[in-house]
Amino acid sequence: MEINKKMLIGEILDVNPKIANVLLASGMHCIGCMMASGETLEQACAVHGIDCDELVERINTMLAE
């Protein structure tokens, strides 16, 4: 399955819990908070000042390995 920026954080973590490591490494330290489960990756990246397209690419690369 390929991740996209319109997916909810909760959905993304359901795909593969190891994605949490990529999110944490990028500076997204609130993945366990209540808001994160209902936020899209794009929304979370905007709040944290993270390049969403780059993060999606990193996640999908990790999943492909």
Buried (B, 14 or more C-beta within 10 A) or exposed (E): EEBBBEBBBEBBBEBBEEBBEBBEEBEBEBBEEEEBBEBBBBBBBEEBEBEBEEBBEBBBEBBEE
